[in-house]
Amino acid sequence: MENTNILVVDDEKEIADLLELYLISDGFNVKKAYDANDGLRIMQEEKIDLVLLDIMMPHIDGLEMCRRIRKNNNVPIIMVSAKTQELDKIVGLTTGADDYVTKPFNPLELMARVRSQLRRYRDLNPAAEKKADVGIIQLKNMTINKETHQVFVEGESIKLTPIEFDILYLLATHPGRVFSTDEIFEQVWHEKVYEANNTVMVHIRRLRGKMKDDARADKIINTVWGVGYKIEG
């Protein structure tokens, strides 16, 4: 994608160079950093559209860098890590990452995930072209503006990542319907679920936290135990 800047942060130069090679061959511009401090500096100086971030780095690890980025930036973050345990993936997503890919990675799969996250990010950007199905959804004390990708809860603007918005929009456009975690994953990520994972649950937990849903008696997102999640009309 022309004029798209990808930041690669990995203390292993060989991995960073390999990622750069794949990204350039796919038409992306690449910025590289071999530690988090340099990566954060680049984030301040350059317009970055997506971050590929290693976890295990000296001094400041990828998890802490992700937290710092998320304080004021909703740019897509894909963690690319040798840590393969499901708990590691949950921790990575909880800190604010949008996706998690394990090393060694399949280059075609990684590039597909990069393009998918960029599409969501550009849909979330109000300056981007919008789809024709523009509309406003109002349920309970929540308003969702599809055109601007804004969400308001009790009049307060809630800042969501593209993935969080897509999950919320899916549930809100089907009030009363219960979606299983597998259904949510397949409709939001546009991929089949081949093994049990907690990706959807982690994102919904973050979404609820931003909307302060746990403190409400009348929750926005309801859990149907053993089945999935829904939003009542």
Beta strands, then each sheet from edge to edge (+ up, - down):
strand 1: 5-9
strand 2: 29-33
strand 3: 50-53
strand 4: 77-81
strand 5: 99-102
strand 6: 136-139
strand 7: 142-145
strand 8: 150-153
strand 9: 156-158
strand 10: 222-224
strand 11: 228-230
sheet 1: 2+ 1+ 3+ 4+ 5+
sheet 2: 6+ 7- 8+ 9-
sheet 3: 10+ 11-
end
